[in-house]
Amino acid sequence: MPAAGPNRPSAFHVVGGQFDTVHREGAYRLRPDDPGSGGAQVLDLAPASGGFVEPAFPEAGAYPFVSHIMGDAERGAKGAFRVTD
């Protein structure tokens, strides 16, 4: 997920889920096979930076995601992961 805008950051967040893998700017910050790792709730990126996450969901259901720029969410920049058993 790149933050490609010229002047606004992005903070990708999945409501109710956690990321067990976080890769940001060319390096892993969290990995599930690291005994000292935990979980993250957001991937924050400055403009023109990049990274990816792998979410872990505790159970079946719908998990909304937003960028924490709520004006963008009101204009449609939102979605949901649907997790089934």
C-alpha positions as CSV (number, residue, x, y, z in Angstrom):
1,M,0.0,0.0,0.0
2,P,1.8,3.2,-1.1
3,A,1.0,6.6,0.3
4,A,1.3,8.2,-3.1
5,G,-0.3,11.6,-2.4
6,P,1.9,14.6,-2.6
7,N,1.3,16.0,0.9
8,R,-0.9,13.7,3.1
9,P,0.1,10.7,5.1
10,S,-1.9,7.5,5.4
11,A,-2.7,5.4,8.4
12,F,-4.2,2.1,7.3
13,H,-6.3,0.5,10.1
14,V,-8.5,-2.5,10.2
15,V,-11.2,-2.2,12.9
16,G,-11.2,-5.3,15.2
17,G,-8.2,-7.0,13.6
18,Q,-4.4,-6.9,14.1
19,F,-1.5,-7.1,11.8
20,D,0.9,-9.9,12.7
21,T,3.3,-8.9,9.8
22,V,4.3,-5.3,9.1
23,H,6.8,-4.4,6.4
24,R,7.6,-0.7,6.1
25,E,10.1,1.1,4.0
26,G,12.1,-2.0,3.0
27,A,12.2,-3.7,6.4
28,Y,10.0,-6.0,8.5
29,R,8.9,-4.4,11.7
30,L,6.8,-7.4,12.9
31,R,6.8,-11.0,11.8
32,P,4.8,-13.8,13.3
33,D,7.9,-16.1,13.6
34,D,9.7,-13.5,15.8
35,P,9.4,-14.6,19.4
36,G,9.5,-11.0,20.6
37,S,6.9,-9.7,18.2
38,G,3.3,-8.7,19.0
39,G,0.6,-7.1,16.9
40,A,0.0,-3.8,15.3
41,Q,-3.2,-2.0,14.6
42,V,-2.1,0.6,12.0
43,L,0.4,1.0,9.2
44,D,1.3,4.7,9.0
45,L,3.0,5.9,5.9
46,A,4.4,9.3,4.9
47,P,3.8,10.6,1.4
48,A,5.7,8.5,-1.2
49,S,6.6,5.8,1.3
50,G,5.4,2.2,1.1
51,G,4.8,-1.0,3.0
52,F,2.5,-3.9,3.5
53,V,0.7,-5.7,6.3
54,E,-0.8,-9.2,6.8
55,P,-3.8,-9.1,9.1
56,A,-4.9,-11.7,11.6
57,F,-8.6,-11.9,12.4
58,P,-9.8,-13.5,15.7
59,E,-13.0,-14.9,14.2
60,A,-15.4,-14.9,11.3
61,G,-17.1,-11.6,10.6
62,A,-16.8,-8.2,8.8
63,Y,-13.8,-6.1,9.6
64,P,-14.0,-2.5,8.3
65,F,-10.9,-0.7,7.2
66,V,-10.1,3.0,6.8
67,S,-7.1,5.3,6.3
68,H,-7.8,7.4,9.4
69,I,-8.4,10.4,7.2
70,M,-12.1,10.4,8.0
71,G,-13.0,13.0,5.4
72,D,-11.7,10.4,2.8
73,A,-13.8,7.7,4.4
74,E,-16.9,9.9,4.1
75,R,-16.1,10.2,0.4
76,G,-15.9,6.4,0.0
77,A,-12.3,5.5,0.8
78,K,-13.3,2.6,3.1
79,G,-14.1,-1.0,2.8
80,A,-14.4,-4.3,4.8
81,F,-12.8,-7.7,4.9
82,R,-15.3,-10.5,5.2
83,V,-13.9,-13.5,7.0
84,T,-15.7,-16.8,6.9
85,D,-15.0,-20.0,8.9
